[in-house]
């Protein structure tokens, strides 16, 4: 496992009249203050480009498991809910840590936007920690199921289902339980889609509060980094992990 204090990006020097040459540019990350954290490298800037063995790398939108592992190590929950298991990354992390994990997915009949599914599958169980990596609307299509959030036809329809999902998860948390959502903004054919903003808005409406700073996760290995686009835009090279907390009544 490698954590680096520098970001390396390709930089093309030159002008419109000169050939561009590729050279490495190093941006030093700020030093983190020393504190009592059990995971000192877990800061608001998360950089880890190791290809870990968690989950199925063939699954579209698969994210590495080290961030999940670090969050679980930091918060030390007694149990975990993963209502959108996808490639099984969170389940693999919990198995390695010998931590009880309830792992559910729409491919196995669990609609994470439907309160009735939580009542039936969870039977009132409450959780210390919930991990979620929802679809970034229609950026990637995951299943042919019409209830899949990535299959919604419009942004309002997506947000309606997303709001229901967040409310259901909030209801499934223990008091002071933590809810980690990994989400990214992106440019869609309809314009810029600020999904991070919508996530916070919906979480606050569900009665949650933000527990700590946003964690900016560098998107190493994203499929978009290997594509060539004709259009001009500012590429997004990160997504955002937001940690919400259930307020005790």
Biotite code that builds the C-alpha atoms (Angstrom):
import biotite.structure as struc

atoms = struc.array([
    struc.Atom([0.000, 0.000, 0.000], chain_id="A", res_id=1, res_name="UNK", atom_name="CA", element="C"),
    struc.Atom([1.484, 3.309, -1.057], chain_id="A", res_id=2, res_name="UNK", atom_name="CA", element="C"),
    struc.Atom([0.463, 6.770, 0.052], chain_id="A", res_id=3, res_name="UNK", atom_name="CA", element="C"),
    struc.Atom([2.271, 9.614, -1.686], chain_id="A", res_id=4, res_name="UNK", atom_name="CA", element="C"),
    struc.Atom([2.849, 13.231, -0.690], chain_id="A", res_id=5, res_name="UNK", atom_name="CA", element="C"),
    struc.Atom([2.864, 14.337, -4.316], chain_id="A", res_id=6, res_name="UNK", atom_name="CA", element="C"),
    struc.Atom([0.459, 14.384, -7.239], chain_id="A", res_id=7, res_name="UNK", atom_name="CA", element="C"),
    struc.Atom([1.961, 13.614, -10.628], chain_id="A", res_id=8, res_name="UNK", atom_name="CA", element="C"),
    struc.Atom([0.121, 14.835, -13.710], chain_id="A", res_id=9, res_name="UNK", atom_name="CA", element="C"),
    struc.Atom([1.096, 15.070, -17.381], chain_id="A", res_id=10, res_name="UNK", atom_name="CA", element="C"),
    struc.Atom([1.848, 18.689, -18.323], chain_id="A", res_id=11, res_name="UNK", atom_name="CA", element="C"),
    struc.Atom([2.243, 19.820, -21.885], chain_id="A", res_id=12, res_name="UNK", atom_name="CA", element="C"),
    struc.Atom([4.591, 22.776, -22.228], chain_id="A", res_id=13, res_name="UNK", atom_name="CA", element="C"),
    struc.Atom([4.589, 24.939, -25.317], chain_id="A", res_id=14, res_name="UNK", atom_name="CA", element="C"),
    struc.Atom([2.503, 27.482, -27.194], chain_id="A", res_id=15, res_name="UNK", atom_name="CA", element="C"),
    struc.Atom([-0.027, 27.325, -29.993], chain_id="A", res_id=16, res_name="UNK", atom_name="CA", element="C"),
    struc.Atom([2.864, 27.678, -32.477], chain_id="A", res_id=17, res_name="UNK", atom_name="CA", element="C"),
    struc.Atom([5.211, 25.137, -30.866], chain_id="A", res_id=18, res_name="UNK", atom_name="CA", element="C"),
    struc.Atom([5.045, 21.383, -30.452], chain_id="A", res_id=19, res_name="UNK", atom_name="CA", element="C"),
    struc.Atom([4.030, 20.317, -26.965], chain_id="A", res_id=20, res_name="UNK", atom_name="CA", element="C"),
    struc.Atom([6.351, 18.110, -24.960], chain_id="A", res_id=21, res_name="UNK", atom_name="CA", element="C"),
    struc.Atom([5.271, 15.915, -22.097], chain_id="A", res_id=22, res_name="UNK", atom_name="CA", element="C"),
    struc.Atom([6.957, 16.479, -18.751], chain_id="A", res_id=23, res_name="UNK", atom_name="CA", element="C"),
    struc.Atom([6.172, 15.507, -15.172], chain_id="A", res_id=24, res_name="UNK", atom_name="CA", element="C"),
    struc.Atom([4.877, 18.137, -12.779], chain_id="A", res_id=25, res_name="UNK", atom_name="CA", element="C"),
    struc.Atom([4.808, 17.482, -9.032], chain_id="A", res_id=26, res_name="UNK", atom_name="CA", element="C"),
    struc.Atom([2.312, 19.163, -6.719], chain_id="A", res_id=27, res_name="UNK", atom_name="CA", element="C"),
    struc.Atom([3.156, 18.643, -3.071], chain_id="A", res_id=28, res_name="UNK", atom_name="CA", element="C"),
    struc.Atom([0.235, 17.826, -0.808], chain_id="A", res_id=29, res_name="UNK", atom_name="CA", element="C"),
    struc.Atom([-0.050, 19.863, 2.400], chain_id="A", res_id=30, res_name="UNK", atom_name="CA", element="C"),
    struc.Atom([1.324, 18.280, 5.562], chain_id="A", res_id=31, res_name="UNK", atom_name="CA", element="C"),
    struc.Atom([-1.426, 16.981, 7.837], chain_id="A", res_id=32, res_name="UNK", atom_name="CA", element="C"),
    struc.Atom([-1.430, 18.066, 11.494], chain_id="A", res_id=33, res_name="UNK", atom_name="CA", element="C"),
    struc.Atom([-0.478, 15.363, 13.984], chain_id="A", res_id=34, res_name="UNK", atom_name="CA", element="C"),
    struc.Atom([-3.493, 14.205, 15.986], chain_id="A", res_id=35, res_name="UNK", atom_name="CA", element="C"),
    struc.Atom([-4.890, 11.144, 17.734], chain_id="A", res_id=36, res_name="UNK", atom_name="CA", element="C"),
    struc.Atom([-6.453, 9.626, 14.611], chain_id="A", res_id=37, res_name="UNK", atom_name="CA", element="C"),
    struc.Atom([-5.969, 5.853, 14.254], chain_id="A", res_id=38, res_name="UNK", atom_name="CA", element="C"),
    struc.Atom([-5.629, 6.490, 10.501], chain_id="A", res_id=39, res_name="UNK", atom_name="CA", element="C"),
    struc.Atom([-3.239, 9.470, 10.185], chain_id="A", res_id=40, res_name="UNK", atom_name="CA", element="C"),
    struc.Atom([-3.172, 9.342, 6.376], chain_id="A", res_id=41, res_name="UNK", atom_name="CA", element="C"),
    struc.Atom([-6.977, 9.777, 6.229], chain_id="A", res_id=42, res_name="UNK", atom_name="CA", element="C"),
    struc.Atom([-7.312, 13.485, 5.426], chain_id="A", res_id=43, res_name="UNK", atom_name="CA", element="C"),
    struc.Atom([-9.518, 15.676, 3.239], chain_id="A", res_id=44, res_name="UNK", atom_name="CA", element="C"),
    struc.Atom([-7.283, 14.730, 0.276], chain_id="A", res_id=45, res_name="UNK", atom_name="CA", element="C"),
    struc.Atom([-7.294, 10.980, -0.363], chain_id="A", res_id=46, res_name="UNK", atom_name="CA", element="C"),
    struc.Atom([-4.653, 9.636, -2.724], chain_id="A", res_id=47, res_name="UNK", atom_name="CA", element="C"),
    struc.Atom([-4.091, 5.913, -3.111], chain_id="A", res_id=48, res_name="UNK", atom_name="CA", element="C"),
    struc.Atom([-3.427, 4.455, -6.548], chain_id="A", res_id=49, res_name="UNK", atom_name="CA", element="C"),
    struc.Atom([-2.775, 0.867, -5.442], chain_id="A", res_id=50, res_name="UNK", atom_name="CA", element="C"),
    struc.Atom([-5.064, -1.700, -7.072], chain_id="A", res_id=51, res_name="UNK", atom_name="CA", element="C"),
    struc.Atom([-6.345, -3.565, -4.029], chain_id="A", res_id=52, res_name="UNK", atom_name="CA", element="C"),
    struc.Atom([-8.050, -6.949, -4.179], chain_id="A", res_id=53, res_name="UNK", atom_name="CA", element="C"),
    struc.Atom([-11.444, -5.844, -2.817], chain_id="A", res_id=54, res_name="UNK", atom_name="CA", element="C"),
    struc.Atom([-14.507, -6.289, -5.008], chain_id="A", res_id=55, res_name="UNK", atom_name="CA", element="C"),
    struc.Atom([-14.752, -7.253, -8.666], chain_id="A", res_id=56, res_name="UNK", atom_name="CA", element="C"),
    struc.Atom([-12.676, -4.953, -10.871], chain_id="A", res_id=57, res_name="UNK", atom_name="CA", element="C"),
    struc.Atom([-14.749, -5.947, -13.910], chain_id="A", res_id=58, res_name="UNK", atom_name="CA", element="C"),
    struc.Atom([-17.855, -4.314, -12.431], chain_id="A", res_id=59, res_name="UNK", atom_name="CA", element="C"),
    struc.Atom([-18.544, -0.854, -13.954], chain_id="A", res_id=60, res_name="UNK", atom_name="CA", element="C"),
    struc.Atom([-17.865, 2.006, -11.570], chain_id="A", res_id=61, res_name="UNK", atom_name="CA", element="C"),
    struc.Atom([-15.945, -0.223, -9.134], chain_id="A", res_id=62, res_name="UNK", atom_name="CA", element="C"),
    struc.Atom([-14.044, 1.828, -6.549], chain_id="A", res_id=63, res_name="UNK", atom_name="CA", element="C"),
    struc.Atom([-11.082, 0.650, -4.521], chain_id="A", res_id=64, res_name="UNK", atom_name="CA", element="C"),
    struc.Atom([-11.673, -0.574, -0.989], chain_id="A", res_id=65, res_name="UNK", atom_name="CA", element="C"),
    struc.Atom([-8.902, 1.223, 0.888], chain_id="A", res_id=66, res_name="UNK", atom_name="CA", element="C"),
    struc.Atom([-11.019, 4.311, 1.594], chain_id="A", res_id=67, res_name="UNK", atom_name="CA", element="C"),
    struc.Atom([-13.785, 2.083, 2.998], chain_id="A", res_id=68, res_name="UNK", atom_name="CA", element="C"),
    struc.Atom([-11.248, 0.219, 5.113], chain_id="A", res_id=69, res_name="UNK", atom_name="CA", element="C"),
    struc.Atom([-9.761, 3.451, 6.438], chain_id="A", res_id=70, res_name="UNK", atom_name="CA", element="C"),
    struc.Atom([-13.185, 4.877, 7.307], chain_id="A", res_id=71, res_name="UNK", atom_name="CA", element="C"),
    struc.Atom([-14.203, 1.697, 9.126], chain_id="A", res_id=72, res_name="UNK", atom_name="CA", element="C"),
    struc.Atom([-10.891, 1.654, 10.989], chain_id="A", res_id=73, res_name="UNK", atom_name="CA", element="C"),
    struc.Atom([-11.401, 5.294, 11.962], chain_id="A", res_id=74, res_name="UNK", atom_name="CA", element="C"),
    struc.Atom([-15.025, 5.010, 13.129], chain_id="A", res_id=75, res_name="UNK", atom_name="CA", element="C"),
    struc.Atom([-14.761, 1.435, 14.477], chain_id="A", res_id=76, res_name="UNK", atom_name="CA", element="C"),
    struc.Atom([-18.444, 0.496, 13.987], chain_id="A", res_id=77, res_name="UNK", atom_name="CA", element="C"),
    struc.Atom([-20.010, -2.648, 15.384], chain_id="A", res_id=78, res_name="UNK", atom_name="CA", element="C"),
    struc.Atom([-21.899, -3.406, 12.169], chain_id="A", res_id=79, res_name="UNK", atom_name="CA", element="C"),
    struc.Atom([-22.166, -2.107, 8.600], chain_id="A", res_id=80, res_name="UNK", atom_name="CA", element="C"),
    struc.Atom([-24.911, -1.770, 5.989], chain_id="A", res_id=81, res_name="UNK", atom_name="CA", element="C"),
    struc.Atom([-24.060, -1.676, 2.278], chain_id="A", res_id=82, res_name="UNK", atom_name="CA", element="C"),
    struc.Atom([-27.412, -1.206, 0.481], chain_id="A", res_id=83, res_name="UNK", atom_name="CA", element="C"),
    struc.Atom([-25.860, -0.903, -3.007], chain_id="A", res_id=84, res_name="UNK", atom_name="CA", element="C"),
    struc.Atom([-23.215, -3.604, -2.901], chain_id="A", res_id=85, res_name="UNK", atom_name="CA", element="C"),
    struc.Atom([-22.286, -3.453, -6.607], chain_id="A", res_id=86, res_name="UNK", atom_name="CA", element="C"),
    struc.Atom([-19.004, -5.313, -7.011], chain_id="A", res_id=87, res_name="UNK", atom_name="CA", element="C"),
    struc.Atom([-18.912, -6.356, -3.337], chain_id="A", res_id=88, res_name="UNK", atom_name="CA", element="C"),
    struc.Atom([-16.045, -4.075, -2.296], chain_id="A", res_id=89, res_name="UNK", atom_name="CA", element="C"),
    struc.Atom([-17.466, -3.103, 1.090], chain_id="A", res_id=90, res_name="UNK", atom_name="CA", element="C"),
    struc.Atom([-18.440, -6.700, 1.856], chain_id="A", res_id=91, res_name="UNK", atom_name="CA", element="C"),
    struc.Atom([-14.877, -7.854, 1.108], chain_id="A", res_id=92, res_name="UNK", atom_name="CA", element="C"),
    struc.Atom([-13.418, -5.192, 3.399], chain_id="A", res_id=93, res_name="UNK", atom_name="CA", element="C"),
    struc.Atom([-15.757, -6.152, 6.237], chain_id="A", res_id=94, res_name="UNK", atom_name="CA", element="C"),
    struc.Atom([-15.006, -9.841, 5.770], chain_id="A", res_id=95, res_name="UNK", atom_name="CA", element="C"),
    struc.Atom([-11.300, -9.157, 6.112], chain_id="A", res_id=96, res_name="UNK", atom_name="CA", element="C"),
    struc.Atom([-11.953, -7.112, 9.264], chain_id="A", res_id=97, res_name="UNK", atom_name="CA", element="C"),
    struc.Atom([-14.325, -9.782, 10.691], chain_id="A", res_id=98, res_name="UNK", atom_name="CA", element="C"),
    struc.Atom([-17.049, -7.138, 10.873], chain_id="A", res_id=99, res_name="UNK", atom_name="CA", element="C"),
    struc.Atom([-20.768, -7.966, 10.406], chain_id="A", res_id=100, res_name="UNK", atom_name="CA", element="C"),
    struc.Atom([-21.939, -6.500, 7.081], chain_id="A", res_id=101, res_name="UNK", atom_name="CA", element="C"),
    struc.Atom([-25.417, -6.596, 5.585], chain_id="A", res_id=102, res_name="UNK", atom_name="CA", element="C"),
    struc.Atom([-24.821, -6.411, 1.841], chain_id="A", res_id=103, res_name="UNK", atom_name="CA", element="C"),
    struc.Atom([-27.797, -5.865, -0.498], chain_id="A", res_id=104, res_name="UNK", atom_name="CA", element="C"),
    struc.Atom([-28.289, -4.946, -4.147], chain_id="A", res_id=105, res_name="UNK", atom_name="CA", element="C"),
    struc.Atom([-30.985, -4.366, -6.753], chain_id="A", res_id=106, res_name="UNK", atom_name="CA", element="C"),
    struc.Atom([-29.631, -7.338, -8.728], chain_id="A", res_id=107, res_name="UNK", atom_name="CA", element="C"),
    struc.Atom([-30.749, -9.572, -5.855], chain_id="A", res_id=108, res_name="UNK", atom_name="CA", element="C"),
    struc.Atom([-34.200, -8.029, -5.441], chain_id="A", res_id=109, res_name="UNK", atom_name="CA", element="C"),
    struc.Atom([-33.411, -5.200, -2.996], chain_id="A", res_id=110, res_name="UNK", atom_name="CA", element="C"),
    struc.Atom([-34.563, -1.764, -4.167], chain_id="A", res_id=111, res_name="UNK", atom_name="CA", element="C"),
    struc.Atom([-32.561, 0.694, -2.054], chain_id="A", res_id=112, res_name="UNK", atom_name="CA", element="C"),
    struc.Atom([-35.070, 3.463, -2.811], chain_id="A", res_id=113, res_name="UNK", atom_name="CA", element="C"),
    struc.Atom([-38.092, 1.518, -1.480], chain_id="A", res_id=114, res_name="UNK", atom_name="CA", element="C"),
    struc.Atom([-38.871, 1.734, 2.271], chain_id="A", res_id=115, res_name="UNK", atom_name="CA", element="C"),
    struc.Atom([-40.791, -1.555, 2.034], chain_id="A", res_id=116, res_name="UNK", atom_name="CA", element="C"),
    struc.Atom([-37.588, -3.400, 1.069], chain_id="A", res_id=117, res_name="UNK", atom_name="CA", element="C"),
    struc.Atom([-35.846, -2.131, 4.218], chain_id="A", res_id=118, res_name="UNK", atom_name="CA", element="C"),
    struc.Atom([-38.783, -3.266, 6.370], chain_id="A", res_id=119, res_name="UNK", atom_name="CA", element="C"),
    struc.Atom([-38.774, -6.697, 4.769], chain_id="A", res_id=120, res_name="UNK", atom_name="CA", element="C"),
    struc.Atom([-35.017, -7.319, 4.538], chain_id="A", res_id=121, res_name="UNK", atom_name="CA", element="C"),
    struc.Atom([-33.729, -5.542, 7.655], chain_id="A", res_id=122, res_name="UNK", atom_name="CA", element="C"),
    struc.Atom([-36.676, -6.184, 9.982], chain_id="A", res_id=123, res_name="UNK", atom_name="CA", element="C"),
    struc.Atom([-35.944, -3.070, 12.050], chain_id="A", res_id=124, res_name="UNK", atom_name="CA", element="C"),
    struc.Atom([-32.169, -3.602, 12.337], chain_id="A", res_id=125, res_name="UNK", atom_name="CA", element="C"),
    struc.Atom([-30.101, -0.457, 12.974], chain_id="A", res_id=126, res_name="UNK", atom_name="CA", element="C"),
    struc.Atom([-26.493, 0.141, 11.915], chain_id="A", res_id=127, res_name="UNK", atom_name="CA", element="C"),
    struc.Atom([-23.468, 2.038, 13.207], chain_id="A", res_id=128, res_name="UNK", atom_name="CA", element="C"),
    struc.Atom([-22.075, 2.669, 9.722], chain_id="A", res_id=129, res_name="UNK", atom_name="CA", element="C"),
    struc.Atom([-23.539, 2.742, 6.218], chain_id="A", res_id=130, res_name="UNK", atom_name="CA", element="C"),
    struc.Atom([-21.420, 2.840, 3.088], chain_id="A", res_id=131, res_name="UNK", atom_name="CA", element="C"),
    struc.Atom([-22.959, 3.926, -0.219], chain_id="A", res_id=132, res_name="UNK", atom_name="CA", element="C"),
    struc.Atom([-21.549, 4.471, -3.691], chain_id="A", res_id=133, res_name="UNK", atom_name="CA", element="C"),
    struc.Atom([-24.715, 5.322, -5.658], chain_id="A", res_id=134, res_name="UNK", atom_name="CA", element="C"),
    struc.Atom([-24.910, 5.791, -9.421], chain_id="A", res_id=135, res_name="UNK", atom_name="CA", element="C"),
    struc.Atom([-23.827, 9.222, -10.618], chain_id="A", res_id=136, res_name="UNK", atom_name="CA", element="C"),
    struc.Atom([-27.216, 9.389, -12.290], chain_id="A", res_id=137, res_name="UNK", atom_name="CA", element="C"),
    struc.Atom([-26.796, 8.109, -15.892], chain_id="A", res_id=138, res_name="UNK", atom_name="CA", element="C"),
    struc.Atom([-23.013, 8.465, -16.163], chain_id="A", res_id=139, res_name="UNK", atom_name="CA", element="C"),
    struc.Atom([-22.845, 4.649, -16.088], chain_id="A", res_id=140, res_name="UNK", atom_name="CA", element="C"),
    struc.Atom([-25.718, 2.212, -16.602], chain_id="A", res_id=141, res_name="UNK", atom_name="CA", element="C"),
    struc.Atom([-25.621, -0.670, -14.141], chain_id="A", res_id=142, res_name="UNK", atom_name="CA", element="C"),
    struc.Atom([-28.611, -2.951, -14.718], chain_id="A", res_id=143, res_name="UNK", atom_name="CA", element="C"),
    struc.Atom([-31.613, -3.241, -17.038], chain_id="A", res_id=144, res_name="UNK", atom_name="CA", element="C"),
    struc.Atom([-33.946, -2.913, -14.039], chain_id="A", res_id=145, res_name="UNK", atom_name="CA", element="C"),
    struc.Atom([-36.184, 0.114, -14.540], chain_id="A", res_id=146, res_name="UNK", atom_name="CA", element="C"),
    struc.Atom([-35.920, 0.856, -10.784], chain_id="A", res_id=147, res_name="UNK", atom_name="CA", element="C"),
    struc.Atom([-32.151, 1.279, -11.063], chain_id="A", res_id=148, res_name="UNK", atom_name="CA", element="C"),
    struc.Atom([-31.271, 4.935, -10.328], chain_id="A", res_id=149, res_name="UNK", atom_name="CA", element="C"),
    struc.Atom([-28.930, 4.967, -13.314], chain_id="A", res_id=150, res_name="UNK", atom_name="CA", element="C"),
    struc.Atom([-31.951, 4.239, -15.553], chain_id="A", res_id=151, res_name="UNK", atom_name="CA", element="C"),
    struc.Atom([-34.026, 7.270, -14.544], chain_id="A", res_id=152, res_name="UNK", atom_name="CA", element="C"),
    struc.Atom([-34.998, 9.440, -17.504], chain_id="A", res_id=153, res_name="UNK", atom_name="CA", element="C"),
    struc.Atom([-34.670, 12.873, -15.920], chain_id="A", res_id=154, res_name="UNK", atom_name="CA", element="C"),
    struc.Atom([-32.722, 14.575, -13.143], chain_id="A", res_id=155, res_name="UNK", atom_name="CA", element="C"),
    struc.Atom([-35.894, 15.271, -11.088], chain_id="A", res_id=156, res_name="UNK", atom_name="CA", element="C"),
    struc.Atom([-36.798, 11.569, -11.311], chain_id="A", res_id=157, res_name="UNK", atom_name="CA", element="C"),
    struc.Atom([-33.280, 10.590, -10.214], chain_id="A", res_id=158, res_name="UNK", atom_name="CA", element="C"),
    struc.Atom([-33.366, 13.030, -7.291], chain_id="A", res_id=159, res_name="UNK", atom_name="CA", element="C"),
    struc.Atom([-36.759, 11.734, -6.162], chain_id="A", res_id=160, res_name="UNK", atom_name="CA", element="C"),
    struc.Atom([-35.394, 8.189, -5.942], chain_id="A", res_id=161, res_name="UNK", atom_name="CA", element="C"),
    struc.Atom([-32.093, 9.391, -4.463], chain_id="A", res_id=162, res_name="UNK", atom_name="CA", element="C"),
    struc.Atom([-33.968, 11.334, -1.753], chain_id="A", res_id=163, res_name="UNK", atom_name="CA", element="C"),
    struc.Atom([-35.940, 8.206, -0.839], chain_id="A", res_id=164, res_name="UNK", atom_name="CA", element="C"),
    struc.Atom([-32.712, 6.204, -0.652], chain_id="A", res_id=165, res_name="UNK", atom_name="CA", element="C"),
    struc.Atom([-31.082, 8.718, 1.706], chain_id="A", res_id=166, res_name="UNK", atom_name="CA", element="C"),
    struc.Atom([-34.185, 8.849, 3.927], chain_id="A", res_id=167, res_name="UNK", atom_name="CA", element="C"),
    struc.Atom([-34.264, 5.041, 4.152], chain_id="A", res_id=168, res_name="UNK", atom_name="CA", element="C"),
    struc.Atom([-30.599, 4.933, 5.133], chain_id="A", res_id=169, res_name="UNK", atom_name="CA", element="C"),
    struc.Atom([-31.104, 7.675, 7.716], chain_id="A", res_id=170, res_name="UNK", atom_name="CA", element="C"),
    struc.Atom([-33.903, 5.612, 9.247], chain_id="A", res_id=171, res_name="UNK", atom_name="CA", element="C"),
    struc.Atom([-31.577, 2.587, 9.362], chain_id="A", res_id=172, res_name="UNK", atom_name="CA", element="C"),
    struc.Atom([-28.868, 4.353, 11.369], chain_id="A", res_id=173, res_name="UNK", atom_name="CA", element="C"),
    struc.Atom([-28.266, 4.103, 15.076], chain_id="A", res_id=174, res_name="UNK", atom_name="CA", element="C"),
    struc.Atom([-28.226, 7.467, 16.890], chain_id="A", res_id=175, res_name="UNK", atom_name="CA", element="C"),
    struc.Atom([-24.809, 9.029, 16.155], chain_id="A", res_id=176, res_name="UNK", atom_name="CA", element="C"),
    struc.Atom([-24.363, 6.437, 13.386], chain_id="A", res_id=177, res_name="UNK", atom_name="CA", element="C"),
    struc.Atom([-22.300, 7.469, 10.366], chain_id="A", res_id=178, res_name="UNK", atom_name="CA", element="C"),
    struc.Atom([-23.409, 7.434, 6.727], chain_id="A", res_id=179, res_name="UNK", atom_name="CA", element="C"),
    struc.Atom([-20.618, 7.685, 4.121], chain_id="A", res_id=180, res_name="UNK", atom_name="CA", element="C"),
    struc.Atom([-21.679, 8.525, 0.564], chain_id="A", res_id=181, res_name="UNK", atom_name="CA", element="C"),
    struc.Atom([-19.193, 8.590, -2.316], chain_id="A", res_id=182, res_name="UNK", atom_name="CA", element="C"),
    struc.Atom([-20.563, 10.803, -5.099], chain_id="A", res_id=183, res_name="UNK", atom_name="CA", element="C"),
    struc.Atom([-19.196, 12.784, -8.034], chain_id="A", res_id=184, res_name="UNK", atom_name="CA", element="C"),
    struc.Atom([-20.276, 15.718, -10.162], chain_id="A", res_id=185, res_name="UNK", atom_name="CA", element="C"),
    struc.Atom([-20.028, 15.368, -13.912], chain_id="A", res_id=186, res_name="UNK", atom_name="CA", element="C"),
    struc.Atom([-20.774, 16.967, -17.260], chain_id="A", res_id=187, res_name="UNK", atom_name="CA", element="C"),
    struc.Atom([-23.873, 15.509, -18.851], chain_id="A", res_id=188, res_name="UNK", atom_name="CA", element="C"),
    struc.Atom([-25.383, 16.143, -22.247], chain_id="A", res_id=189, res_name="UNK", atom_name="CA", element="C"),
    struc.Atom([-27.851, 18.383, -20.418], chain_id="A", res_id=190, res_name="UNK", atom_name="CA", element="C"),
    struc.Atom([-25.069, 20.388, -18.734], chain_id="A", res_id=191, res_name="UNK", atom_name="CA", element="C"),
    struc.Atom([-23.124, 20.243, -15.470], chain_id="A", res_id=192, res_name="UNK", atom_name="CA", element="C"),
    struc.Atom([-24.761, 17.982, -12.861], chain_id="A", res_id=193, res_name="UNK", atom_name="CA", element="C"),
    struc.Atom([-23.813, 19.055, -9.268], chain_id="A", res_id=194, res_name="UNK", atom_name="CA", element="C"),
    struc.Atom([-24.614, 15.759, -7.566], chain_id="A", res_id=195, res_name="UNK", atom_name="CA", element="C"),
    struc.Atom([-22.438, 16.521, -4.528], chain_id="A", res_id=196, res_name="UNK", atom_name="CA", element="C"),
    struc.Atom([-24.574, 19.593, -3.838], chain_id="A", res_id=197, res_name="UNK", atom_name="CA", element="C"),
    struc.Atom([-27.791, 17.601, -4.218], chain_id="A", res_id=198, res_name="UNK", atom_name="CA", element="C"),
    struc.Atom([-26.469, 14.878, -1.898], chain_id="A", res_id=199, res_name="UNK", atom_name="CA", element="C"),
    struc.Atom([-25.905, 17.334, 0.933], chain_id="A", res_id=200, res_name="UNK", atom_name="CA", element="C"),
    struc.Atom([-29.220, 19.042, 0.346], chain_id="A", res_id=201, res_name="UNK", atom_name="CA", element="C"),
    struc.Atom([-31.114, 15.746, 0.495], chain_id="A", res_id=202, res_name="UNK", atom_name="CA", element="C"),
    struc.Atom([-29.152, 14.476, 3.517], chain_id="A", res_id=203, res_name="UNK", atom_name="CA", element="C"),
    struc.Atom([-29.946, 17.607, 5.501], chain_id="A", res_id=204, res_name="UNK", atom_name="CA", element="C"),
    struc.Atom([-33.626, 17.321, 4.556], chain_id="A", res_id=205, res_name="UNK", atom_name="CA", element="C"),
    struc.Atom([-33.521, 13.730, 5.857], chain_id="A", res_id=206, res_name="UNK", atom_name="CA", element="C"),
    struc.Atom([-32.461, 15.046, 9.281], chain_id="A", res_id=207, res_name="UNK", atom_name="CA", element="C"),
    struc.Atom([-28.772, 14.193, 9.020], chain_id="A", res_id=208, res_name="UNK", atom_name="CA", element="C"),
    struc.Atom([-25.881, 16.530, 9.763], chain_id="A", res_id=209, res_name="UNK", atom_name="CA", element="C"),
    struc.Atom([-22.443, 16.558, 8.220], chain_id="A", res_id=210, res_name="UNK", atom_name="CA", element="C"),
    struc.Atom([-19.956, 14.957, 10.600], chain_id="A", res_id=211, res_name="UNK", atom_name="CA", element="C"),
    struc.Atom([-16.619, 16.115, 9.192], chain_id="A", res_id=212, res_name="UNK", atom_name="CA", element="C"),
    struc.Atom([-14.820, 17.604, 6.213], chain_id="A", res_id=213, res_name="UNK", atom_name="CA", element="C"),
    struc.Atom([-15.447, 16.342, 2.703], chain_id="A", res_id=214, res_name="UNK", atom_name="CA", element="C"),
    struc.Atom([-12.900, 13.762, 1.588], chain_id="A", res_id=215, res_name="UNK", atom_name="CA", element="C"),
    struc.Atom([-11.702, 14.469, -1.947], chain_id="A", res_id=216, res_name="UNK", atom_name="CA", element="C"),
    struc.Atom([-10.817, 11.101, -3.451], chain_id="A", res_id=217, res_name="UNK", atom_name="CA", element="C"),
    struc.Atom([-8.506, 11.228, -6.459], chain_id="A", res_id=218, res_name="UNK", atom_name="CA", element="C"),
    struc.Atom([-9.986, 9.140, -9.272], chain_id="A", res_id=219, res_name="UNK", atom_name="CA", element="C"),
    struc.Atom([-7.081, 6.909, -10.222], chain_id="A", res_id=220, res_name="UNK", atom_name="CA", element="C"),
    struc.Atom([-7.934, 4.422, -12.952], chain_id="A", res_id=221, res_name="UNK", atom_name="CA", element="C"),
    struc.Atom([-11.177, 6.067, -14.104], chain_id="A", res_id=222, res_name="UNK", atom_name="CA", element="C"),
    struc.Atom([-12.217, 4.871, -17.572], chain_id="A", res_id=223, res_name="UNK", atom_name="CA", element="C"),
    struc.Atom([-12.708, 8.493, -18.725], chain_id="A", res_id=224, res_name="UNK", atom_name="CA", element="C"),
    struc.Atom([-8.960, 9.171, -18.296], chain_id="A", res_id=225, res_name="UNK", atom_name="CA", element="C"),
    struc.Atom([-8.274, 6.764, -21.174], chain_id="A", res_id=226, res_name="UNK", atom_name="CA", element="C"),
    struc.Atom([-10.658, 8.470, -23.608], chain_id="A", res_id=227, res_name="UNK", atom_name="CA", element="C"),
    struc.Atom([-10.197, 11.278, -26.104], chain_id="A", res_id=228, res_name="UNK", atom_name="CA", element="C"),
    struc.Atom([-12.980, 13.856, -26.384], chain_id="A", res_id=229, res_name="UNK", atom_name="CA", element="C"),
    struc.Atom([-13.645, 16.329, -29.190], chain_id="A", res_id=230, res_name="UNK", atom_name="CA", element="C"),
    struc.Atom([-15.340, 18.835, -26.897], chain_id="A", res_id=231, res_name="UNK", atom_name="CA", element="C"),
    struc.Atom([-13.574, 21.256, -24.554], chain_id="A", res_id=232, res_name="UNK", atom_name="CA", element="C"),
    struc.Atom([-14.224, 21.014, -20.800], chain_id="A", res_id=233, res_name="UNK", atom_name="CA", element="C"),
    struc.Atom([-12.453, 21.021, -17.430], chain_id="A", res_id=234, res_name="UNK", atom_name="CA", element="C"),
    struc.Atom([-12.068, 17.326, -16.528], chain_id="A", res_id=235, res_name="UNK", atom_name="CA", element="C"),
    struc.Atom([-13.092, 16.172, -13.073], chain_id="A", res_id=236, res_name="UNK", atom_name="CA", element="C"),
    struc.Atom([-10.348, 14.018, -11.551], chain_id="A", res_id=237, res_name="UNK", atom_name="CA", element="C"),
    struc.Atom([-12.001, 13.327, -8.212], chain_id="A", res_id=238, res_name="UNK", atom_name="CA", element="C"),
    struc.Atom([-15.171, 12.386, -6.445], chain_id="A", res_id=239, res_name="UNK", atom_name="CA", element="C"),
    struc.Atom([-16.284, 13.338, -2.941], chain_id="A", res_id=240, res_name="UNK", atom_name="CA", element="C"),
    struc.Atom([-16.897, 11.195, 0.114], chain_id="A", res_id=241, res_name="UNK", atom_name="CA", element="C"),
    struc.Atom([-19.305, 12.913, 2.507], chain_id="A", res_id=242, res_name="UNK", atom_name="CA", element="C"),
    struc.Atom([-19.792, 11.648, 6.061], chain_id="A", res_id=243, res_name="UNK", atom_name="CA", element="C"),
    struc.Atom([-23.178, 12.328, 7.625], chain_id="A", res_id=244, res_name="UNK", atom_name="CA", element="C"),
    struc.Atom([-24.332, 11.584, 11.158], chain_id="A", res_id=245, res_name="UNK", atom_name="CA", element="C"),
    struc.Atom([-27.713, 10.748, 12.650], chain_id="A", res_id=246, res_name="UNK", atom_name="CA", element="C"),
    struc.Atom([-28.664, 13.312, 15.263], chain_id="A", res_id=247, res_name="UNK", atom_name="CA", element="C"),
    struc.Atom([-29.783, 11.697, 18.529], chain_id="A", res_id=248, res_name="UNK", atom_name="CA", element="C"),
    struc.Atom([-33.365, 12.545, 19.451], chain_id="A", res_id=249, res_name="UNK", atom_name="CA", element="C"),
])
